[in-house]
Amino acid sequence: DALPIYHDAMDEAAQRALFAQRFMLSKDINRTGARLDGPTLALRRPLELISEGTVPGTMQLPPSGQPIVLLADAPVTGGYPRIGQVSAVDLPRLAQRRPGDTVSFEEITMDEAMERLGRREEALQRLLQRIAQRLESA
């Protein structure tokens, strides 16, 4: 089963800002998560959740209104509303950013995410084959 996403719990301005505005990675970034500075995202009304499982890529919205994207060492549970999920294919790109770098988000379907992941895997396999060929000829 998929984890619940509370994107609709954000007010309309926040829903638009998430995909229309740029966010800057704060100095608070590590293997656990990346806090994003940018437009303050607000919920339609306060939302109290019980702690639920999380996975890398989960985007949570704490009371500060500044989203957090969980990275490789994501905690196993979290209680902030989940407002999105960064696709597995894009998560390494986010993790390689540094404090002060800016990022933006676009909404994609699960099918698009799977297609992008498949293309990346194919490119990696081609690269591995080329490396193996060079090592054999050296």
C-alpha positions as CSV (number, residue, x, y, z in Angstrom):
1,D,0.0,0.0,0.0
2,A,1.1,3.5,-0.7
3,L,1.8,5.9,2.1
4,P,-0.8,8.7,2.4
5,I,0.1,12.0,0.8
6,Y,-1.6,15.1,2.2
7,H,-0.9,17.5,-0.7
8,D,-4.6,18.5,-0.7
9,A,-4.3,19.5,3.0
10,M,-2.2,22.5,1.9
11,D,-4.0,25.7,1.1
12,E,-4.3,26.6,-2.6
13,A,-1.4,29.1,-2.5
14,A,0.9,26.5,-1.0
15,Q,-0.1,23.9,-3.6
16,R,0.8,26.4,-6.4
17,A,4.0,27.5,-4.7
18,L,5.3,24.0,-4.3
19,F,5.6,23.6,-8.1
20,A,5.9,27.2,-9.2
21,Q,8.6,28.5,-6.8
22,R,12.2,27.7,-6.2
23,F,13.5,26.5,-2.9
24,M,17.0,26.9,-1.5
25,L,18.7,24.1,0.5
26,S,19.3,25.3,4.0
27,K,22.5,24.7,5.9
28,D,20.5,22.0,7.7
29,I,21.1,19.2,5.3
30,N,22.6,15.8,6.0
31,R,22.0,12.1,5.1
32,T,18.7,12.2,7.1
33,G,17.1,15.1,5.3
34,A,17.2,18.4,3.5
35,R,15.4,21.4,4.9
36,L,14.3,23.7,2.2
37,D,14.0,27.5,2.5
38,G,11.5,29.3,0.3
39,P,7.9,30.3,0.3
40,T,6.2,29.4,3.5
41,L,3.7,26.6,2.8
42,A,0.6,26.5,4.8
43,L,-2.1,23.9,5.6
44,R,-5.7,24.7,5.2
45,R,-6.1,23.9,8.9
46,P,-3.9,22.3,11.6
47,L,-3.4,18.6,11.0
48,E,-2.4,16.3,13.8
49,L,-1.1,12.9,12.6
50,I,0.1,9.8,14.4
51,S,3.6,8.9,13.6
52,E,3.8,6.8,10.4
53,G,6.5,5.1,8.4
54,T,8.6,7.2,6.1
55,V,10.9,6.4,3.1
56,P,13.7,8.4,1.4
57,G,12.1,11.0,-0.8
58,T,9.2,11.7,1.5
59,M,8.5,15.5,1.6
60,Q,7.2,16.6,5.0
61,L,5.7,19.9,6.1
62,P,6.6,20.9,9.6
63,P,4.8,23.7,11.4
64,S,7.5,26.2,10.2
65,G,6.1,25.9,6.7
66,Q,9.5,25.1,5.2
67,P,9.4,21.6,3.7
68,I,11.9,18.8,4.5
69,V,12.8,16.1,2.0
70,L,14.0,12.9,3.7
71,L,17.2,11.4,2.3
72,A,19.1,8.1,2.5
73,D,19.0,7.8,6.3
74,A,15.3,8.8,6.6
75,P,13.8,8.0,10.0
76,V,11.5,5.0,10.0
77,T,8.6,7.1,11.3
78,G,7.5,10.7,11.1
79,G,4.5,12.7,12.2
80,Y,4.6,15.8,9.9
81,P,2.1,15.8,7.0
82,R,3.5,14.2,3.8
83,I,3.0,16.7,1.0
84,G,4.8,14.9,-1.7
85,Q,7.3,12.3,-2.7
86,V,10.5,13.0,-4.7
87,S,10.9,10.2,-7.3
88,A,13.7,7.7,-6.7
89,V,15.3,8.7,-10.0
90,D,15.6,12.4,-8.8
91,L,16.6,11.8,-5.2
92,P,20.3,11.3,-5.8
93,R,20.4,14.6,-7.7
94,L,18.8,16.4,-4.7
95,A,21.2,14.6,-2.3
96,Q,24.2,15.9,-4.2
97,R,23.2,19.5,-3.8
98,R,24.9,21.8,-1.3
99,P,23.5,24.4,1.1
100,G,22.5,27.5,-0.9
101,D,21.7,25.6,-4.1
102,T,18.2,26.0,-5.4
103,V,15.8,23.3,-6.5
104,S,12.3,23.3,-8.0
105,F,9.7,20.6,-8.2
106,E,7.4,19.3,-11.0
107,E,4.5,17.1,-10.6
108,I,4.8,13.8,-12.5
109,T,2.9,10.6,-12.6
110,M,4.0,7.2,-11.2
111,D,4.4,6.0,-14.8
112,E,6.6,9.0,-15.7
113,A,8.8,8.3,-12.6
114,M,9.1,4.6,-13.6
115,E,10.0,5.5,-17.2
116,R,12.7,7.9,-16.0
117,L,14.1,5.4,-13.6
118,G,14.2,2.8,-16.4
119,R,16.1,5.1,-18.7
120,R,18.6,5.9,-16.0
121,E,19.1,2.2,-15.3
122,E,19.7,1.5,-19.0
123,A,22.2,4.4,-19.2
124,L,24.1,3.0,-16.2
125,Q,24.2,-0.5,-17.7
126,R,25.6,0.9,-20.9
127,L,28.3,2.8,-18.9
128,L,29.2,-0.4,-17.0
129,Q,29.5,-2.3,-20.2
130,R,31.9,0.4,-21.7
131,I,34.0,0.3,-18.5
132,A,34.2,-3.5,-18.6
133,Q,35.2,-3.4,-22.3
134,R,38.0,-0.8,-21.6
135,L,39.3,-2.9,-18.7
136,E,39.4,-6.0,-20.9
137,S,41.4,-4.2,-23.6
138,A,43.8,-2.6,-21.1
